[in-house]
Amino acid sequence: MRKLISKTLVMGTLAGMRAVSAPALLSRTLSDEKNGALSHTPLRFLQNKYVANTLTALAATEIIGDKVPDVPDRIEMPSLLTRMASGALVGAALFISSRQSGVQGAALGAAAALAGTYASFYLRKALRDNTSIADPVYGALEDALVMGSGYQAGKL
């Protein structure tokens, strides 16, 4: 159970940093390694390779969009709610795939996404305000952190 909670916290936090990346990473894993516990649930679509490919393409556009200067802050609505919904989705899928309560997983994933959204926003803001490095550089570092952490979380 500890492993499941850890994975859910990591993936939820990543959803707070990049809303589409967390479901894309999870869907990619699930499409490669189908999980019988998800097969008869509304979340079974995450195991479809076409869904995984589509989410991956959307995640790539999200990474590009993050570098655009006029994009609203992630802590503003509806972006904040989107990130929490993403965290809830990955949390529910992870818990259901482990034959646990999807509601508990969704709650944990959404809470982690909320925390990850605010933590990453204020960390990036502090770095940008206190260094001479351009903001897109921090965005690229954040992208690398999301991808690397998501990959590692898949191994948990």
N, C-alpha and C positions, 0 to 999 in steps of 0.2 A: 504494500500500500504506500509506503514511503516513496518508492520509485515512481509510482503513478502520480502522487502529489507533486513531486519534484518536476517531473516532465510537464505536468499541467501548469505549474507556476512558470516554468521557463517559456513554454509556448504561449501562455497568456501574456506574459511580459513582452514577448516578441510581437504579439498582435498589437500591443500598445505602441510599439515603435513603428511597425509597418503593418497596417491592417490586413493586407492581402497576402503578405509573405507567410504568415503563420499557417493559414489554411492551405496555401500552396505547398508548403513543405510537408505538412501532414498528409495532404492528398497524394502527393508524389510517393510518400512512403507506403500509404495504404493501397495505392494502385499497384505497387510492386509486390506487396505482401498482404493479400486480402485477409480480412478478419471476419470470421463467421459470426461473431457477436453483433457486427454492424449490418450484416446481410439482410436482415428483415426489419430494418429501422428506417426512418426518414433520412438518416445520415449516410445511407449506403452509397449515395451519389459520390461521396468523397473517395470511394474506391475505384471509380471509373477513370481510365487513363485519359479520356478526352476532357474530363473535368480537371484533372491534374494539369494537363497541358494548357487549358484555358486559364486556370488560376495562376500558373507560372507566367504566362504572357501578361496577365493583368498585374502581377507582382513586379514585372519588369517595367511596366508603364508607371507604376507607383514610385519606383525608385527614381525614374526620370522626373516625374512630377514633383518629387520632394525638393528638387534643386531649383524649381521655378520660384522667383522671389515673391510674387504676389499671391501665392497659395495661402489660404487662411491657416492660422496656427492649429496644431493638432488638438489643443485643449479647448477649442471652440466647437459648438454644436454645428452641424451634425457629425463632424469628424470624431469627436469623443465617443458618441454613441456607436458609431460604426466600428471603432476599435474595440469597444466593450462587447459588441455583438460578435465580432471576430474571435475574441478571447472566449466568449461563451460557447461558440461553435466548436473550437478546438478542444476546449475543456470537456464538453459533453461527449464529443467523439472519442476522446481518450478514455474517459471513464466508462462509457458504454462498451468500448472494445475490450475493456478489462472486466466486464460484467459487473460494473458498479453503477451507482445512480447517476444518470445523465444530468439530472437537476443539480446535484452536488458538484459535478464536474463543470457544468455551465457557470454556476455561481463562483467557483474558484477561478475559472478561466477569466471571467468578466472582471473580477476583483483584481487579478494580476494584470490584466490589460489596463485597467484604470490606473493602477500604481505605475506601470511601465510607461504609460502615456505621459503622466506628470513628471516622473523622474527623468525620462529621456528629454522632454521639452526643456526643463529647467537646467539640466546638465549641459545640453547643447547651447542654451542661451548664455549660461555662465562662461563657457569656453569661448563662445563668439565675442562676448563683451570684454573678456579679460586677456585675450591674445590677439595677435595680428593675423592669424590664419583665417582665410576666407571660409564662410559658412558652408559652401558646397563641399569643402574638404571634410568637414565634420559629418556632413551627410553621407559622404562616401565611406567614412570610417564606421558610421552607424550601420550602413548597408552591409559592410563586411562582418560586423558584429552579429547582425541578425542572421545572415546566411551561415556563418560559422557556428553560432550557438544553436540554430535550428538543426543543422546537420548533426551536431553532437547530441542534442536532445533526442534525436531519432535513434541514437545508439543506447540511450539509458535503459 
